Amino acid sequence: MRSISQHTATQVMIALQLAVAIIVVITEPLTHFSLTISIAAGVTAIIFGVLLWLHRRNWTYTGPVSAIVTMVTISASLILDAPNTAGFSPVFFVGPVVAGIVAGPILIAAVPITSLVAITIALGVANPYTEPFRLVILALIIAGLVVTRLIVDAQRAQLAQEAARANAEAAASAAQAAEYADLAARASAQAAELQRTLELVGLLEVPTVTLADGVLLAPLIGQVDQRRIEQFTSRLLATLHAQRTRLVLIDLAGVTILDTAVADALRRSMQAVRLLGVRVVITSIPADLAATLTTMGVDWSAMVSIARSPQEALAAELRMSVAQN
């Protein structure tokens, strides 16, 4: 079921009252013609027409003014029609009902009380609207309208808060998505830079390359023996100490042969790196080298992490850094 806004409800009520006033102006001369009623209906039609025009331009007070005009119109009609009416007229309740739709709790109570006072002043204390039983019924109806309006207002306020919260969450989600997109773009740029760096590694004899802040790539390429491992370890430890590195990626993509003695020397190298407080990740182990290491019973998993490529290891490090920040 579709809900109706307060603005639309007020507009509908003003339009209905305008239509009723126009109908009275047209039909009054055809029934028991009263110049006073015809003039009053014409003035009322003009007022409601102006209110409708103002309401369509979002004037704030069209609802309360409409309720007050309705109160005056109903009170005047009841007073003028009193000689022709023997008892209580249900038209009396039009005022508080309209106030309940277009205004608020205060006018719901004020409209019937004001109408009752006006009728009492005009007709005297002893009139059909001041009988005790009818006053009790009137009070119950007005109280019910006030409570209903209070409940409706509370529900509208809650819906407005939920809508504001939903908008805030949507804005936060959009900002977070933009942040993730920025991180992804930076990660992509860093991955591209890493690829260019890896291409340079094959051309350079420099054993270490800085990939990111605190992240160092140390590739081993070609035939590796104990002497080269010792040189590699010595220069790597000096570089790690000077650069205050937190993670070193030892890339074995270019290593094809590794015997037991060299594997043991590389293990000692990794232990030395760990003593400096630097984490070690072994990357890009070729399939044939992995088979050889398995045959020799070499297992580095308890000492270091293993990654398929430097890009994968760097991406994992970036994700960890983002999560920690």
N, C-alpha and C positions, 0 to 999 in steps of 0.2 A: 504494500500500500504506500503510495507516494505521500510525503508530508507536505504541508503547506506552510509557507513562511509567514511571519507576523506581518510583513509588508503587504503580502498578497491578501491575507485575511482582512486587514484594514481596508484595503482598496475595494474588496468585494462588498464589505458592509457599507462603505460610503456610497458605492454605486447603487446598492439595493435601496438605501434610504433616499437617494436622489430619485430613483425610479418611483418609489412610493409617493414622494412629494409631487412628482409630475402627474402621477395617476390621480391624486386627490385634486390637483388644479383642474384636470380635464373633466373628471366625473362630478365634481361638486355642483357645477351649474345644472347638471342633468338630474340631480336628486333634490334634496332640500337645500336650496341655494342659501349660502351664508357668506356675505361679503367679507366678514372678519376671517372666517376659515379659509376662504379662497386667497385672501391677501397673505395670511400667515403661511399657507402652503406654498405660495409663490416665493415668498422670502426664504422659506426653508429650502426650496429647490435651488434657489440661487446660491445660498450658503453652502449646500452640499456640492453643488457644481464647482464652486471655487475651491472647496476643500479637496475634491477629487483632482483638480488641476494642480494644486499645491502638493498633494501626496505623490503624484506622478513625477514631481520634481524633487522628491525626497525631503519635503519639509518635515521636521522632527515631530511637531506637535499636532499633526492632523488627527491622530487617534484620540488623545484627550479632548481636543476641541470638538470632534465629532460626537463623543460621548456627552459632552456638556450641551451641545445643540440638541441632541436627542432628548436629554432630560428636560430642557426647557420646552421643547415641542410637545412631548408627552404630557408634562404637567399642565401646560396651557390647554391642550385638547381635553384633558379630563375635567379641568375646571369649567371650560366653556360648555362641555357636553353634560355636565352634572345634572341640569334640569331634565334632560332626556334619558338619563340612566338611573335606574332605581337602586343599584347596588355596586359592588366592587367590580371594576373592569380589569380583565387580565392584561390589557394594554399596559398597565402599570409596570409589568415585569420587562417590557421591551428595553427600558432604560438600563437596568443593571445587566441584562444579557448583552446588550451592545457594548457597555463598558467592559464587561468581561472579555470580549473579543478584541476590542480595539485599544483598550487602555490597560489598567492594572488593578490590583487589589484595593487600592485606596479609593479610586473612582467607583469601583463596584459597590462599595459601602456608601460612598458619599452621594452618588446619584439617587438611589431610592430614599435616603434620609432627607436630602434636600427637596425632592419631589413631595415627600410626605409632609414636610414642614410647609411648603408652598400651598398644598391642597388644604391643609388644616387652617392656615391663615385665611384662605379664600372662602372655604366652606364652613369653618367653625370646627370646634373640637369634636362634636358629635357628627361624624361622617363615616361612610362605609369603610374607609381605609384605616380608621383608628380603633376599630373593635379589637379587644384583647386577643381573641383567638386568631384573627387575621394578622395581627402584629406578630404573634408567635410564629405563625406559618411563614410570614415574610422574613423574619429574622433567620429562620432555619434555611430558607432558600438562599438568602444573601450570604449566610455563612458558608453554605455549600459552594456557591460560586466563587467566594474568596479563596477557600481551600483549594478548589480545583485550579484556579489561576496560579496560586502559589506553587502547586505541584508542577504545572506546565512550565512556569518560569524556571523552576529548579532543574527540570529535565532539559530545557533549552540551554541553560548555563552549563550543564554537564556536557551536553553535545558540543557546545562551543569550545569547552576546554579540551575535549577529546580531539576535535578537529584541529585545534591549535597544536596539541601534542603530536598529532599525526603529521602536520605540516613541518613541525620542528624535526621530527624523526626523518622525514623525507629529505629535508635540507641537510641533516647530518649524514644521511646515507649518500646523498649526492656529493657532499664534500669528501666523504671517505672514499667513494668511487673515484673521484678526481685524484685523490692522494695515491690510491692504488695504481691508477693509470700512470701517474707521474713516476712512481717507483718502477712500474713495469717498463716505462720508456727508458729510465735510467739504467735498469738492469739490461735492457736490450742494447743500449749504447755501450755499457761496460762489456757485454758479451762480444759485441762487434770489435771493441778495442782489444779484448782478450784474444780474439781470433787473429787480429793483425799482429799482436805481440807474439803469438805462437808461431806465426809465419817468420818472424824475425829471429826467433830462437834458433831455428835451423841454420841461419846464416851467421850467427854470432857465437863466439866462444865464451861469452860471459855466462857463468853458470847460474846466475840468479836474475830474475826479473820481478819487479814490483807490479802486482796486478791491481791492488787497492790498498787503502790505508791499513797497514798491519798485516797484509797478505802477500806472501812471497812465493813465486814459482821457481822451482829448482829442477830443471830437466836433466835427465841422464840420457845421452845419445851415443849410439855406436857400441863398440866393444868396451866392456867395463871389466877392469881387473882390480886387484887389491890396491895397487899404487894409486890408481885414479880415484878409487873410493876414498882413500886417505886424503888426497888433495881436495876432493869434493867436500869431505866432511870439514876439513880445516877452514876452507874459504866460506863454507856455509855457516859455520858457527860464528866466525868473525862478522859476517854480514848480518846475521840475526841479532847479535849483541849490539851492533852499531845502529841498526834500524829499529830496534825494539819491536820486532815482529811478534805477532800473536799466533799466526798460522802459516805453515809452510807446506806447499804442495810439491811433492817429489814425483815428477812425471817420468814414467818408464816407457812411454810410447816408442822411443827410439832404441830400446834395449832388446836385443834378440837372444843373446846368450848370457847365462848367469849360472856359475857353478856354485858348489856348496860353500867354498871359502869366501867368495864374493858376497853371497847372500848373507853369510854370518857377519861380514864386515859392514854391510849395509844395515843390518839389524843393530849393530853397535853404534853406527852413525845416527840412527833414529833415536836410540836411547840417549845419546849425548844431546840431541836437539831437545828432547823432552825435559832433560835436566835444566835447560834454560827457561822452562815454563812455556815452551812453544808447542802448540798442537801440530801433529803431523798427519797429513792425508796422502796416501799413495794413490796415484791416478794413472789411468790408461795402461794397465797391465796387458800386454798382448796375449792372445789366446795360447800360443805355443809356449810363451814364458810362464803363463799360469799353470799349464800342464807340467812343465819342468819343475816348478816350485812345489807343486802337489806331489810329484814323484819323489822329490828330495825330502818331503815332510816339513817344508818350511811353512809356518803359519804366523803372519804378522797381525792378525785381526785383534788379538788381545792387547797389542801395543799401540796400533795406529788405526785410523779409519781408512776405508777403501772407497774410491769413487771411480766411475767409469771414465771421467774426463775432468780436466781442470775447470771447464765451464760448469759442470754439474757441481763440483765442490765449491766453486765461487758463488754460484747461485744459492746453495745451501747456507753458506756463510752470510750472504746478504739478507736472506730471509731471517736468519737467527738474529742479525743485528737489528733489523726492523722490528722484530718481535720484542727484543729487549728494550728498544727505545720507546 
